[in-house]
Amino acid sequence: MSESGIREALPSDNQALIELERACPQGSRLVMHSERYDYFYRAKLFGNHHTIVAVDHGRIFGVLAATLKKVLLGGEETTAAYFYDLRIHPDYRRTVAGRNMLKAWIELEKWAAESGAAIMYGAVKGDNEVMLGMQRKRNAYRFAGEMLIASRPVYKKKPVDLEPELVDLSRDGDELATMVFAEYGSRNLFPVELVNTCLTPPMRETGLFSCYRLRSGDSWASVGLYRICREIWMRVVKLPWYYRTARPVFETLRPVLPLPVVPRAGGEVRYFHVFNHLAGGPHGLALWKTLLSFVNNLAFAEGVTLVTGCFDPGDRFLPMFSRGAINTISYKTGYKPLKKTDREYSFSPFAPDVRDMD
């Protein structure tokens, strides 16, 4: 008899999991799905994972994936399980076989508890009623914070008066990590393994993470850059009529006006992520804005569509980043205690972990 049920994912499942992502597009008007070469890429960034697949007669129709992290909660080091993927093929969302995903969720929580995690947490798009409802059914998942993903369109090259320096992390990485911790370390969910270093060994090995800095007089700024588009991107399935109408107009005017790229149906949307925003001195924020223009130019040269950032709603950099954004998506962060406790956790304010972004 063909294989059916739930099991741990295997490296040989890579192509089937990529196909599952393609079968699960996101959005209602602008519809897109994820693309990647290696489904397990994110797991490799974290250095550990537990990925469970649901199988029906040999066909993978569902996946649930999590990783263990040590994070700071209320200033205390806490082991937490972060779940970062849950997908069910549309053909199975209302079937008896689809109920195996509930078994997979129970299995994932069991693994997390046995691994010493105090909580399991994850982020759900604010308007994703299917996922929000599934969380509510899983016994007291509590929403304890909000994160905002803002996306800035990549325009033609912008003038940059000062040339940023690429930070040599092998030489200046410890100093930069100290400044990052000073900015974000008091917030919840700061990863313990990033307290004393800007990049973990798995992050360094990808060659996709870097940091740029500007200094002028007694002012300075820096920003981290993650070239995620070289590993993960989005494919457009359907464009709303107003995007289709705007596309030829924008393409005609883009050489002279700062207009965003409108992709074709079937086209790609590629991202750069920026993170670890820092600025100091009387002109620090102005230098930080210059860094964003520099990143825009790098993205333009690589054919990237959007530069995105993840922010706590109270982040001092969010208002300025959002002024150039064409879209900001709200996510709710929910958690479930895995140990008996009366403690209530809060993820506000929270420290973004760029590894969580895809």
Backbone hydrogen bonds, N-H to C=O, Kabsch-Sander energy under -0.5 kcal/mol:
donor,donor_aa,acceptor,acceptor_aa,energy
5,G,55,V,-2.7
7,R,53,V,-2.0
9,A,51,T,-3.3
13,D,10,L,-2.4
14,N,11,P,-1.7
17,L,13,D,-2.4
18,I,14,N,-2.0
19,E,15,Q,-2.4
20,L,16,A,-1.8
21,E,17,L,-1.9
22,R,18,I,-1.8
23,A,19,E,-1.4
24,C,21,E,-1.5
26,Q,32,M,-4.1
31,V,29,R,-0.9
31,V,238,K,-2.1
32,M,26,Q,-2.3
33,H,235,R,-2.1
35,E,233,W,-2.8
37,Y,231,E,-0.9
41,Y,38,D,-1.7
42,R,39,Y,-0.6
44,K,40,F,-1.8
45,L,41,Y,-1.4
46,F,42,R,-1.5
47,G,43,A,-1.6
48,N,43,A,-0.7
50,H,66,A,-2.6
52,I,50,H,-0.5
52,I,64,L,-3.1
53,V,7,R,-2.9
54,A,62,G,-2.2
55,V,5,G,-3.5
56,D,59,R,-2.7
58,G,3,E,-3.1
59,R,56,D,-1.8
60,I,58,G,-0.6
61,F,54,A,-2.4
61,F,59,R,-0.6
62,G,54,A,-1.2
63,V,87,R,-2.1
64,L,52,I,-2.3
65,A,85,D,-2.2
66,A,50,H,-1.5
67,T,82,Y,-2.0
69,K,80,A,-3.1
71,V,69,K,-0.6
71,V,78,T,-3.1
72,L,190,F,-1.8
73,L,71,V,-0.6
73,L,76,E,-2.6
76,E,73,L,-1.7
78,T,71,V,-3.2
80,A,69,K,-3.3
80,A,78,T,-0.5
81,A,119,I,-2.7
82,Y,67,T,-2.9
82,Y,80,A,-0.6
83,F,81,A,-0.6
83,F,121,Y,-2.5
84,Y,65,A,-1.7
84,Y,82,Y,-0.5
85,D,65,A,-1.3
87,R,63,V,-2.2
89,H,61,F,-3.3
92,Y,89,H,-2.5
93,R,90,P,-0.9
95,T,92,Y,-1.4
99,R,96,V,-1.5
100,N,97,A,-2.1
101,M,98,G,-1.9
102,L,99,R,-1.1
103,K,99,R,-1.1
104,A,100,N,-2.3
105,W,101,M,-2.1
106,I,102,L,-2.2
107,E,103,K,-2.5
108,L,104,A,-2.4
109,E,105,W,-2.4
110,K,106,I,-2.1
111,W,107,E,-2.5
112,A,108,L,-2.4
113,A,109,E,-2.5
114,E,110,K,-2.6
115,S,111,W,-1.4
116,G,113,A,-1.5
117,A,112,A,-2.4
118,A,79,T,-3.2
119,I,79,T,-0.8
120,M,336,K,-1.9
121,Y,81,A,-2.8
122,G,334,G,-2.1
124,V,332,K,-2.9
126,G,330,S,-2.9
128,N,125,K,-2.2
129,E,127,D,-1.6
132,L,128,N,-2.6
133,G,129,E,-2.5
134,M,130,V,-1.8
135,Q,131,M,-2.3
136,R,132,L,-2.2
137,K,133,G,-1.6
138,R,134,M,-0.8
138,R,135,Q,-0.9
139,N,137,K,-1.2
140,A,136,R,-0.6
141,Y,135,Q,-0.6
142,R,140,A,-0.5
142,R,335,Y,-3.3
144,A,142,R,-0.6
144,A,333,T,-2.8
145,G,333,T,-0.8
147,M,331,Y,-2.2
148,L,311,F,-2.7
149,I,329,I,-2.6
150,A,148,L,-0.6
150,A,309,G,-2.2
151,S,327,N,-2.7
152,R,307,V,-3.3
154,V,305,T,-2.1
155,Y,153,P,-0.6
165,E,213,R,-2.8
167,V,165,E,-0.6
167,V,211,C,-2.8
169,L,167,V,-1.2
171,R,168,D,-1.2
172,D,168,D,-3.6
173,G,169,L,-1.2
176,L,172,D,-2.2
177,A,173,G,-2.6
178,T,174,D,-1.9
179,M,175,E,-1.6
180,V,176,L,-2.5
181,F,177,A,-2.5
182,A,178,T,-1.9
183,E,179,M,-1.5
184,Y,180,V,-2.7
185,G,181,F,-2.7
187,R,184,Y,-1.8
188,N,349,P,-2.4
189,L,72,L,-2.5
190,F,72,L,-0.7
190,F,187,R,-0.8
192,V,70,K,-3.1
194,L,191,P,-1.6
195,V,192,V,-1.9
204,R,200,T,-2.4
205,E,201,P,-2.3
206,T,202,P,-0.9
206,T,203,M,-0.6
207,G,203,M,-0.7
207,G,204,R,-1.0
208,L,203,M,-0.5
210,S,225,L,-2.1
212,Y,223,V,-2.5
213,R,165,E,-2.3
214,L,221,A,-2.7
216,S,219,S,-2.6
219,S,216,S,-1.9
220,W,280,G,-2.4
221,A,214,L,-2.1
222,S,278,L,-2.1
223,V,212,Y,-2.1
224,G,275,F,-3.5
225,L,210,S,-3.0
226,Y,273,H,-2.9
227,R,208,L,-2.6
227,R,225,L,-0.5
228,I,226,Y,-2.0
229,C,271,Y,-1.5
230,R,227,R,-1.6
231,E,228,I,-2.6
232,I,228,I,-2.8
233,W,35,E,-2.1
234,M,269,V,-2.4
235,R,33,H,-3.0
236,V,267,G,-3.1
237,V,31,V,-3.4
238,K,31,V,-1.8
243,Y,240,P,-0.9
244,R,240,P,-1.9
245,T,241,W,-2.4
246,A,242,Y,-1.9
247,R,243,Y,-2.0
249,V,245,T,-0.6
250,F,246,A,-3.1
251,E,247,R,-2.5
252,T,248,P,-1.6
253,L,249,V,-1.9
254,R,250,F,-2.1
256,V,253,L,-1.7
257,L,253,L,-2.2
259,L,257,L,-1.9
266,G,236,V,-2.0
267,G,264,R,-2.3
269,V,234,M,-2.7
270,R,268,E,-0.5
272,F,306,L,-1.9
273,H,226,Y,-2.5
274,V,308,T,-2.5
275,F,224,G,-1.8
278,L,222,S,-2.3
280,G,220,W,-2.5
284,G,281,G,-1.5
287,L,283,H,-1.9
288,W,284,G,-2.2
289,K,285,L,-2.1
290,T,286,A,-1.6
291,L,287,L,-1.9
292,L,288,W,-1.8
293,S,289,K,-1.7
294,F,290,T,-2.2
295,V,291,L,-2.6
296,N,292,L,-2.4
297,N,293,S,-1.9
298,L,294,F,-1.9
299,A,295,V,-2.7
300,F,296,N,-2.7
301,A,297,N,-2.1
302,E,298,L,-1.0
303,G,300,F,-1.2
304,V,299,A,-2.8
305,T,270,R,-1.6
306,L,270,R,-2.2
307,V,152,R,-2.8
308,T,272,F,-2.8
308,T,306,L,-0.5
309,G,150,A,-2.1
310,C,274,V,-0.5
311,F,148,L,-2.6
315,D,312,D,-2.3
318,L,315,D,-0.9
321,F,317,F,-2.3
322,S,318,L,-3.1
323,R,319,P,-1.0
324,G,320,M,-0.5
324,G,321,F,-1.0
325,A,322,S,-1.7
326,I,151,S,-2.5
327,N,151,S,-1.1
329,I,149,I,-2.6
331,Y,147,M,-2.8
332,K,124,V,-3.2
333,T,145,G,-2.4
334,G,122,G,-2.5
334,G,332,K,-0.6
335,Y,142,R,-2.6
336,K,120,M,-2.3
338,L,118,A,-3.2
339,K,118,A,-0.8
345,Y,343,R,-0.5
347,F,144,A,-2.4
351,A,188,N,-2.9
354,V,352,P,-0.6
356,D,353,D,-2.5
357,M,354,V,-1.4
